[in-house]
Amino acid sequence: MTRLRVDDSASVPDGVEVWPLYDAVFADHPDLASWREGVWDRHRVRDGFRLARAHRDDELVGFAYGYTGEPGQWWTDQARGVLPPEVADRWVGGHFELVSVGVASSARGCGVGRELVRSLCRDLPHERLLLMTTADPADPARRLYDSEGWRVLGRGIGSATVIMGRLGDGAVLS
Ligand SMILES: CC(C)(COP(=O)(O)OP(=O)(O)OC[C@H]1O[C@@H](n2cnc3c(N)ncnc32)[C@H](O)[C@@H]1OP(=O)(O)O)[C@@H](O)C(=O)NCCC(=O)NCCS
């Protein structure tokens, strides 16, 4: 059975738990120390931080996290630069940024990714939610986001990526 938990804060030991799965899924940092310094210890203290985790027995099989995106943060400033100005004015800044979602290869295709995204985004106070993903509409992550109501707002940062947006639960954009 898969257990889902969502937390509004995360500690250094939480990062130590997430790291092996993060590394297995993304493999974009050489070691835990560099990921902690460059990513985890900066992200986990941001306003609006939220972490969703999925466990099977005691094994972490999935995670997703995000936080409030604000001007002055690297991704928010880059997104403002690549999106059409009228789209950026409407969506960027004060949004919830879905930074990362990953599921262990042994646990994929069973609904864990969808539950993680739903749990992470449920009842957020933000009006607007943003993420960046591949431009390939056939990619599993793209299909997941499409089916959860996310829509492409424009090209992303770097090649072959898009920025997607979704309204928060109950939000109405003026
Ligand atoms: C994307 C990811 C999180 C999906 O996790 P998952 O637990 O396998 O997803 P689910 O079983 O909840 O499936 C949800 C939806 O995703 C899509 N999906 C999942 N696996 C898919 C596959 N192999 N091919 C196509 N679509 C797929 C489908 O739309 C699926 O809905 P459906 O089952 O009703 O068709 C997982 O594949 C993963 O960790 N990928 C690598 C990391 C990554 O790309 N993260 C996103 C970065 S932006």
The ligand as a Tripos MOL2 file, in Angstrom:
@<TRIPOS>MOLECULE
LIG
   48    50     1     0     0
SMALL
NO_CHARGES

@<TRIPOS>ATOM
      1 C1          6.2900   11.7100  -14.6430 C.3       1 LIG1
      2 C2          6.2170   10.7280  -13.4760 C.3       1 LIG1
      3 C3          6.3420   11.4950  -12.1590 C.3       1 LIG1
      4 C4          4.8680   10.0290  -13.5290 C.3       1 LIG1
      5 O1          4.7570    9.2010  -12.3860 O.3       1 LIG1
      6 P1          3.8090    7.8960  -12.3990 P.3       1 LIG1
      7 O2          3.6110    7.4910  -10.9930 O.co2     1 LIG1
      8 O3          4.3420    6.8670  -13.3240 O.co2     1 LIG1
      9 O4          2.4700    8.5050  -13.0180 O.3       1 LIG1
     10 P2          0.9800    7.9220  -12.8440 P.3       1 LIG1
     11 O5          1.0090    6.4380  -12.7740 O.co2     1 LIG1
     12 O6          0.3380    8.6520  -11.7210 O.co2     1 LIG1
     13 O7          0.3270    8.3360  -14.2290 O.3       1 LIG1
     14 C5         -0.3110    9.5880  -14.3600 C.3       1 LIG1
     15 C6         -0.3970    9.9560  -15.8280 C.3       1 LIG1
     16 O8          0.9080   10.2230  -16.3470 O.3       1 LIG1
     17 C7          0.9560    9.8090  -17.7120 C.3       1 LIG1
     18 N1          1.9060    8.7140  -17.8380 N.ar      1 LIG1
     19 C8          2.4850    8.0020  -16.8470 C.ar      1 LIG1
     20 N2          3.3550    7.1080  -17.3580 N.ar      1 LIG1
     21 C9          3.3060    7.2590  -18.6930 C.ar      1 LIG1
     22 C10         3.9900    6.6310  -19.7980 C.ar      1 LIG1
     23 N3          4.8900    5.6830  -19.5870 N.pl3     1 LIG1
     24 N4          3.7240    7.0700  -21.0400 N.ar      1 LIG1
     25 C11         2.8300    8.0430  -21.2630 C.ar      1 LIG1
     26 N5          2.1490    8.6790  -20.2780 N.ar      1 LIG1
     27 C12         2.3940    8.2830  -19.0070 C.ar      1 LIG1
     28 C13        -0.4410    9.3470  -18.0710 C.3       1 LIG1
     29 O9         -1.1940   10.4710  -18.4990 O.3       1 LIG1
     30 C14        -0.9540    8.8670  -16.7200 C.3       1 LIG1
     31 O10        -2.3530    8.8580  -16.6460 O.3       1 LIG1
     32 P3         -3.1690    7.5290  -17.0410 P.3       1 LIG1
     33 O11        -2.5820    6.4250  -16.2420 O.co2     1 LIG1
     34 O12        -4.5650    7.8690  -16.6850 O.co2     1 LIG1
     35 O13        -2.9430    7.3490  -18.5220 O.co2     1 LIG1
     36 C15         7.3320    9.6350  -13.5840 C.3       1 LIG1
     37 O14         7.2680    9.0560  -14.8800 O.3       1 LIG1
     38 C16         8.7330   10.1600  -13.3660 C.2       1 LIG1
     39 O15         9.2070   10.2240  -12.2040 O.2       1 LIG1
     40 N6          9.4200   10.5460  -14.4550 N.am      1 LIG1
     41 C17        10.8000   11.0300  -14.3910 C.3       1 LIG1
     42 C18        10.8890   12.3720  -13.7270 C.3       1 LIG1
     43 C19        10.1220   13.4560  -14.4560 C.2       1 LIG1
     44 O16        10.0440   13.4930  -15.6780 O.2       1 LIG1
     45 N7          9.5680   14.3740  -13.6450 N.am      1 LIG1
     46 C20         8.8690   15.5220  -14.1560 C.3       1 LIG1
     47 C21         9.8400   16.5970  -14.4580 C.3       1 LIG1
     48 S1          9.0120   18.0370  -15.0700 S.3       1 LIG1
@<TRIPOS>BOND
     1     1     2 1
     2     2     3 1
     3     2     4 1
     4     2    36 1
     5     4     5 1
     6     5     6 1
     7     6     7 2
     8     6     8 1
     9     6     9 1
    10     9    10 1
    11    10    11 2
    12    10    12 1
    13    10    13 1
    14    13    14 1
    15    14    15 1
    16    15    16 1
    17    15    30 1
    18    16    17 1
    19    17    18 1
    20    17    28 1
    21    18    19 ar
    22    18    27 ar
    23    19    20 ar
    24    20    21 ar
    25    21    22 ar
    26    21    27 ar
    27    22    23 1
    28    22    24 ar
    29    24    25 ar
    30    25    26 ar
    31    26    27 ar
    32    28    29 1
    33    28    30 1
    34    30    31 1
    35    31    32 1
    36    32    33 2
    37    32    34 1
    38    32    35 1
    39    36    37 1
    40    36    38 1
    41    38    39 2
    42    38    40 1
    43    40    41 1
    44    41    42 1
    45    42    43 1
    46    43    44 2
    47    43    45 1
    48    45    46 1
    49    46    47 1
    50    47    48 1
@<TRIPOS>SUBSTRUCTURE
     1 LIG1         1 GROUP 0 **** ****
